[in-house]
Amino acid sequence: QVQLVESGGGLVQPGGSLRLSCAASGRIFRINAMGWYRQAPGKQRELVATLITSSGTTNYADSVKGRFTISRDNAKNTVYLQMNSLKPEDTAVYYCNIDVGTYHLSYWGQGTQVTVSS
């Protein structure tokens, strides 16, 4: 089994910053990709950022480009999302996701609330 534990969410004013963390543990042979998604009330879950571990290639939603940065600590099997210049429209529950192993199994974190409001 694989467990993902997220942390770092909270309430922040517009223009502020937050850093989300997601630590993976359990039977992990190889992490192929790591990513962050978000879901706002009444909306579908959407991709925020992904990172392909073998190449280091990153991908971002247009709405967060230049403001958010995804990164990874290999030794800790942890993925981070640094969020700067936050806007009210960034308010959502943020979920981390990892793709592992030969069969590309997908695992999700429990979600962490990010609220951007004055």
Order of alpha helices (4+ residues) and beta strands (2+ residues): beta-beta-beta-beta-beta-beta-beta-beta-beta-beta-beta
